[in-house]
Amino acid sequence: MSALFNFHSFLTVILLGICTCTYMKMQFPAILEQRNGFRGFFWKAARIGERLSPWVAVGCFSMGVSIIFF
């Protein structure tokens, strides 16, 4: 089943995207300096990861637990 049609997989992809963009912005800030266009989407995802990092961490932890046990 595609990640677009399965809500659990969709949330996993979104969380992994936010975490990856945040990591890339911290390691290589020049990559995500552009705030418009195609790279602007990744800049926004990195911004969400920076500002809501405790909530993103809780979401990643709970998603990991649900993948392992369910």
Backbone as CSV, one residue per row, in Angstrom:
resi,resn,N_x,N_y,N_z,CA_x,CA_y,CA_z,C_x,C_y,C_z
1,MET,0.836,-1.173,0.000,0.000,0.000,0.000,0.890,1.249,0.000
2,SER,0.528,2.220,-0.745,1.304,3.450,-0.875,1.241,4.271,0.409
3,ALA,2.295,5.057,0.649,2.334,5.901,1.844,1.285,7.006,1.787
4,LEU,0.779,7.317,0.613,-0.242,8.356,0.505,-1.610,7.872,0.957
5,PHE,-1.857,6.574,0.854,-3.174,6.043,1.178,-3.243,5.426,2.564
6,ASN,-2.104,5.135,3.158,-2.064,4.582,4.499,-1.662,5.709,5.450
7,PHE,-2.542,6.073,6.371,-2.308,7.227,7.235,-1.088,7.026,8.125
8,HIS,-0.880,5.835,8.632,0.274,5.548,9.487,1.571,5.743,8.713
9,SER,1.638,5.256,7.501,2.834,5.432,6.678,3.031,6.889,6.275
10,PHE,1.939,7.582,6.023,2.016,9.000,5.673,2.620,9.812,6.817
11,LEU,2.176,9.559,8.044,2.746,10.255,9.200,4.219,9.923,9.388
12,THR,4.597,8.684,9.129,6.002,8.284,9.230,6.852,9.037,8.223
13,VAL,6.374,9.150,6.999,7.110,9.872,5.953,7.232,11.356,6.303
14,ILE,6.177,11.966,6.806,6.210,13.377,7.188,7.209,13.600,8.323
15,LEU,7.162,12.763,9.355,8.097,12.911,10.474,9.543,12.712,10.037
16,LEU,9.791,11.720,9.213,11.153,11.503,8.725,11.619,12.665,7.853
17,GLY,10.716,13.232,7.064,11.073,14.392,6.243,11.435,15.602,7.092
18,ILE,10.646,15.851,8.136,10.936,16.976,9.029,12.272,16.772,9.728
19,CYS,12.510,15.566,10.229,13.772,15.298,10.932,14.961,15.398,9.987
20,THR,14.823,14.907,8.773,15.916,14.971,7.803,16.221,16.405,7.403
21,CYS,15.200,17.190,7.146,15.416,18.597,6.766,16.058,19.390,7.893
22,THR,15.640,19.125,9.125,16.230,19.823,10.264,17.694,19.449,10.416
23,TYR,18.008,18.179,10.259,19.402,17.732,10.359,20.253,18.354,9.255
24,MET,19.727,18.372,8.041,20.484,18.949,6.930,20.715,20.446,7.135
25,LYS,19.737,21.134,7.695,19.905,22.573,7.929,20.948,22.834,9.013
26,MET,21.010,21.970,10.015,22.001,22.145,11.071,23.413,21.818,10.573
27,GLN,23.545,20.816,9.715,24.862,20.403,9.241,25.361,21.258,8.072
28,PHE,24.466,21.567,7.144,24.816,22.324,5.937,23.816,23.465,5.748
29,PRO,23.986,24.568,6.447,22.973,25.642,6.382,22.855,26.313,5.019
30,ALA,23.881,26.241,4.192,23.823,26.899,2.883,22.840,26.201,1.940
31,ILE,22.577,24.934,2.170,21.675,24.188,1.281,20.244,24.717,1.382
32,LEU,19.819,25.046,2.591,18.425,25.441,2.803,18.273,26.929,3.092
33,GLU,19.100,27.761,2.514,18.957,29.202,2.703,17.821,29.788,1.867
34,GLN,17.540,29.196,0.736,16.510,29.712,-0.166,15.121,29.405,0.401
35,ARG,14.302,30.448,0.548,12.999,30.278,1.185,11.845,30.180,0.200
36,ASN,12.116,30.226,-1.069,11.028,30.109,-2.043,11.398,29.045,-3.076
37,GLY,10.414,28.645,-3.832,10.641,27.611,-4.824,10.583,26.220,-4.215
38,PHE,11.230,25.289,-4.880,11.184,23.891,-4.454,11.899,23.690,-3.121
39,ARG,13.039,24.352,-2.941,13.782,24.212,-1.691,13.099,24.930,-0.534
40,GLY,12.160,25.797,-0.823,11.408,26.477,0.219,10.555,25.524,1.040
41,PHE,10.066,24.471,0.412,9.299,23.447,1.131,10.173,22.771,2.181
42,PHE,11.418,22.467,1.819,12.322,21.819,2.758,12.765,22.784,3.849
43,TRP,12.893,24.082,3.507,13.216,25.089,4.512,12.097,25.175,5.551
44,LYS,10.847,25.115,5.093,9.707,25.165,6.008,9.661,23.925,6.902
45,ALA,9.978,22.766,6.338,10.013,21.544,7.141,11.114,21.632,8.199
46,ALA,12.263,22.192,7.832,13.345,22.367,8.805,12.946,23.361,9.884
47,ARG,12.210,24.384,9.518,11.750,25.382,10.486,10.780,24.757,11.482
48,ILE,9.914,23.888,11.005,8.991,23.170,11.894,9.791,22.312,12.864
49,GLY,10.809,21.622,12.365,11.638,20.793,13.221,12.415,21.580,14.252
50,GLU,12.831,22.800,13.903,13.554,23.637,14.858,12.631,24.163,15.952
51,ARG,11.496,24.665,15.564,10.610,25.321,16.528,9.798,24.346,17.359
52,LEU,9.432,23.225,16.794,8.607,22.250,17.509,9.392,20.985,17.825
53,SER,10.685,21.127,18.112,11.527,19.943,18.290,11.076,19.015,19.412
54,PRO,10.584,19.493,20.567,10.106,18.527,21.569,8.916,17.711,21.065
55,TRP,8.009,18.361,20.346,6.843,17.646,19.830,7.217,16.691,18.705
56,VAL,8.154,17.098,17.873,8.619,16.215,16.797,9.331,15.004,17.394
57,ALA,10.113,15.217,18.453,10.803,14.105,19.112,9.805,13.125,19.721
58,VAL,8.765,13.654,20.364,7.731,12.777,20.929,7.020,12.019,19.809
59,GLY,6.747,12.703,18.714,6.110,12.030,17.576,6.977,10.939,16.988
60,CYS,8.271,11.187,16.848,9.185,10.165,16.320,9.291,8.981,17.271
61,PHE,9.366,9.255,18.562,9.448,8.174,19.549,8.187,7.321,19.534
62,SER,7.028,7.973,19.544,5.774,7.213,19.540,5.576,6.456,18.222
63,MET,6.029,7.052,17.116,5.917,6.353,15.830,6.835,5.130,15.820
64,GLY,8.029,5.266,16.381,8.938,4.122,16.463,8.380,3.004,17.320
65,VAL,7.792,3.361,18.456,7.187,2.348,19.331,6.026,1.661,18.635
66,SER,5.208,2.449,17.930,4.060,1.832,17.254,4.490,0.944,16.083
67,ILE,5.587,1.296,15.417,6.077,0.453,14.316,6.641,-0.861,14.871
68,ILE,7.357,-0.778,15.984,7.968,-1.983,16.558,6.913,-2.930,17.128
69,PHE,5.942,-2.404,17.857,5.004,-3.257,18.587,3.686,-3.504,17.879
70,PHE,3.329,-2.696,16.900,2.040,-2.888,16.240,2.257,-3.157,14.810
